[in-house]
Amino acid sequence: MDVPKHRATRTTSLRDASDSSKMEGTGSWDAIEWTKIEPIARFVSHANLDFLIEAEQVVAEGHGVVLVNTDDAGTLMVTNFRLIFLSEGTRKVISLGTIPLATIEKFNKMVVKVQSNSRHVDKTPAQRLLQVIGKDMRIIVFSFRPRTKQRRVVFDALLRCTKPARLWDLYAFASGPSRFNNTTPLVRLLDEYSRLLCLGSFCASIDIIENGSYTLSNDLWRISSVNSNYTMCQSYPFAFIVPKIISDDEVLQACSFRARCRLPVVSWCHPLTGAVVARSSQPLVGLMMNMRSNMDEKLVAALCSKLDNGSRRKLYIVDARPRKNALANGAMGGGSESSSNYFQSEVVFLGIDNIHAMRDSFVRLREYMDTHGRTSSDGMSSFLRQGGSTWGGGNLSSMSASVSTLGDSGWLLHVQNVLAGAAWIAARVAMENASVLVHCSDGWDRTSQLVSLANLLLDPYYRTFTGFQALIEKDWLAFGHPFSDRVGMPSVSGTGNMAFELSRQPSTGNFSSSPGRQSSGTFSSQPPASSHSHNSNNYSPIFLQWVDCVSQLLRMYPFAFQFSAAFLVDFIDCMLSCRFGNFLCNSEKERQQCNVFEACGCLWVYLADLRTSEGGSHVHYNPFYDPLKHNGPLLPPAAALAPTLWPQFHLRWACPEEAQAGEIEAQCRKILIKCSEMQKGKEMAERKAKEVTNSMESLNAELRREKQLNNSAMNMAKTTSKENMAIKRAIQSMGCKVHVSGSGECTVDIESNPDILCCSSRKESNSTVRDDKTDLPVSVLVTADDVDGNSGIVRVCETLCPFGSGGGGCRWPNGGCAQQGSQYVGLKANFDAFDQLSIDDSYFKSE
């Protein structure tokens, strides 16, 4: 196969000093004439590194480093949490070259000697490389400047930081709970048990756990506290669900017949039919498969409650292992059940391989992605780098070989086997109302995968954010999946002194050679002791494989899950990074002893905080989620269980452009955001329209009131005008002349009585209208400078009033018609009194 031409995409700062003519014929590692590049003194101010998270500190750094996968030059920094690669030009973090230390599976130093076409002695120094292999499907290689100690500085820092001597040296303990405070998962576990048993009024708390008052039950099942001190089984939770008819003494007797005392317990129960999904470890039947336990058989039989018709329901005992593996375990005392020893039962073998097969399959898949992706770690073997023109060497045989390599990894086949087993279990419970007991060897790897997937298929609650958390905390964390061993994190060893040690994995020292890798250069690797801390016998991506299965179900049923594939990727990244304490140690007991929940932050709180920052538009939300569409069990047929690569996880580093499988979700999310904004605008417009309508109604009511007041005023004016005319006629009938001025005042001249100079009549300015029928009071002011005593009043009264009596008396005694002031004599007409008089109506009629 021809060697691809040298790529011309490297950062120009490293190209400027290179002689392009001398680069011809170089090997795949893209040798740079480092000797012609003047060393530039660079200093990165740690105070301005705003990308560092809380309690993250820089330990070492190297300048002028090249990320071979993408030909980017920059600065490589080692912190107490991550390996960070900063672009030289933009000073931004390059995601491919940035990886948490706990996510590093192994790292090696390598030297590449580049062959030259020249016959002269090649004086070009060999390249110093650092290869980093991650647990998240990436293989990255950094190239360092020769004749410097930068690679040694970075390498030694990685050795110290990725292999802490104590569990407390992990970043999760250094950062503390921060603002992601954790609550004890023991309380959440009891709340989940309460939900399963339909104990709606029960609410768990620390006090309930401490006083042991959580042993509640329903008609069929009960919560047992026999393992409250983890004395019965160190890898089981402090509380678990067993049949109500089985006492704690019988539980203690039955546990000794199962491996690691992991006896059969209930993981999920149907709220209506009473069928259960139970879990355990393998029975200790021995080499001859003839060992029995009456108490174990009684406990297993109790898992099959009676049906409504009174008959006993069927029990399926599902052994996740291949049959030959189960028989081989008999040589070590293990084995599988016999259907003849367990009442109305059937034993089924699913044929799922063990953790070692899964580990090897994952390694082959990772190498395949690195070889045939766009960002190959060797800088050459990624055939797609040239835009596809030289894909697979340009011939069908190479293309077929690359495709068969993916199949040879076996990863998709393993995923399909796990999915098929879980779907079969869910179908037996949902369609036959049967109970299922699941186990493998120890009951914490394949058993956890199958039981949790079956629960996810059966119960819609587990397909929500809160339910997904409850499912993982119950079937993985509480029931003792050994995360420290499987993910390669520090583990707790010892019992009394609580010594904290790390297992070591010997390194092969060889650079990963994928099919199709060729180079004109020569590799020589450094001695071992450069691998990440994990035990090769225990390390296996079991939990990662389970999340891959969940992503396959999400692809098949996009409307059934509240969370998206992006949420699963962020979740698995957080778990692998050891940033939080939820997945540290191997069991609930160890996490309690290490006080992880108080000393470290909580992954669930962190993810929830991310979602609340953007609300329903966050990428963790599935925009297609419809809880009413799939409100029951999901029972996929066998034909639908054909898994594919998980683009968002498997392709994100090797093929970043092709990993945008969530682009449709992103577009849909944008549309939903626009619809939400338009809905908000519509609601705001409706509120404004309602406000305008209310204002118009208020103005109309005010206008009606003003019209009523105007009509009332006009009627009053007409009444007043009529009364004024009547008074005017009365005064004129007494021989007086009335003169009305322009200002509204009238002057009355009395000719027959010289003592009265004038009489002014006007409305009082301070008079008020009591109602529409009340007459306005009218005052007639008479000036009499020479009036003395009451005689003047009498004369005025007798002169003006036609009703005065001849003897000086008044026929209108209550009229209050005459008053005497200091200077004026006033005559006030009381119209209320007028109304009480019997006066001839013709008097007030107009002429």
Secondary structure as GFF3:
##gff-version 3
##sequence-region A 1 847
A	DSSP	alpha_helix	12	15	.	.	.	ID=ss1
A	DSSP	three_ten_helix	20	23	.	.	.	ID=ss2
A	DSSP	three_ten_helix	34	36	.	.	.	ID=ss3
A	DSSP	three_ten_helix	46	48	.	.	.	ID=ss4
A	DSSP	beta_strand	58	67	.	.	.	ID=ss5
A	DSSP	beta_strand	72	79	.	.	.	ID=ss6
A	DSSP	beta_strand	82	87	.	.	.	ID=ss7
A	DSSP	beta_strand	99	100	.	.	.	ID=ss8
A	DSSP	three_ten_helix	101	103	.	.	.	ID=ss9
A	DSSP	beta_strand	104	113	.	.	.	ID=ss10
A	DSSP	beta_strand	127	134	.	.	.	ID=ss11
A	DSSP	beta_strand	139	144	.	.	.	ID=ss12
A	DSSP	alpha_helix	150	162	.	.	.	ID=ss13
A	DSSP	three_ten_helix	167	169	.	.	.	ID=ss14
A	DSSP	alpha_helix	171	175	.	.	.	ID=ss15
A	DSSP	alpha_helix	185	196	.	.	.	ID=ss16
A	DSSP	alpha_helix	206	211	.	.	.	ID=ss17
A	DSSP	beta_strand	221	224	.	.	.	ID=ss18
A	DSSP	beta_strand	240	243	.	.	.	ID=ss19
A	DSSP	alpha_helix	248	255	.	.	.	ID=ss20
A	DSSP	three_ten_helix	259	261	.	.	.	ID=ss21
A	DSSP	beta_strand	265	269	.	.	.	ID=ss22
A	DSSP	beta_strand	276	279	.	.	.	ID=ss23
A	DSSP	alpha_helix	294	302	.	.	.	ID=ss24
A	DSSP	beta_strand	315	319	.	.	.	ID=ss25
A	DSSP	alpha_helix	323	329	.	.	.	ID=ss26
A	DSSP	three_ten_helix	330	332	.	.	.	ID=ss27
A	DSSP	beta_strand	345	349	.	.	.	ID=ss28
A	DSSP	alpha_helix	355	372	.	.	.	ID=ss29
A	DSSP	three_ten_helix	383	386	.	.	.	ID=ss30
A	DSSP	three_ten_helix	391	394	.	.	.	ID=ss31
A	DSSP	alpha_helix	396	409	.	.	.	ID=ss32
A	DSSP	alpha_helix	411	432	.	.	.	ID=ss33
A	DSSP	beta_strand	435	439	.	.	.	ID=ss34
A	DSSP	alpha_helix	446	458	.	.	.	ID=ss35
A	DSSP	three_ten_helix	460	463	.	.	.	ID=ss36
A	DSSP	alpha_helix	465	472	.	.	.	ID=ss37
A	DSSP	pi_helix	473	478	.	.	.	ID=ss38
A	DSSP	alpha_helix	483	487	.	.	.	ID=ss39
A	DSSP	beta_strand	491	492	.	.	.	ID=ss40
A	DSSP	beta_strand	500	501	.	.	.	ID=ss41
A	DSSP	beta_strand	522	525	.	.	.	ID=ss42
A	DSSP	alpha_helix	542	556	.	.	.	ID=ss43
A	DSSP	alpha_helix	565	577	.	.	.	ID=ss44
A	DSSP	alpha_helix	588	593	.	.	.	ID=ss45
A	DSSP	alpha_helix	596	599	.	.	.	ID=ss46
A	DSSP	alpha_helix	603	614	.	.	.	ID=ss47
A	DSSP	three_ten_helix	615	617	.	.	.	ID=ss48
A	DSSP	three_ten_helix	638	640	.	.	.	ID=ss49
A	DSSP	alpha_helix	647	650	.	.	.	ID=ss50
A	DSSP	alpha_helix	663	733	.	.	.	ID=ss51
A	DSSP	beta_strand	736	740	.	.	.	ID=ss52
A	DSSP	beta_strand	746	750	.	.	.	ID=ss53
A	DSSP	beta_strand	758	763	.	.	.	ID=ss54
A	DSSP	beta_strand	778	783	.	.	.	ID=ss55
A	DSSP	alpha_helix	789	800	.	.	.	ID=ss56
A	DSSP	beta_strand	819	820	.	.	.	ID=ss57
A	DSSP	beta_strand	824	829	.	.	.	ID=ss58
A	DSSP	alpha_helix	831	836	.	.	.	ID=ss59
A	DSSP	three_ten_helix	841	843	.	.	.	ID=ss60
###
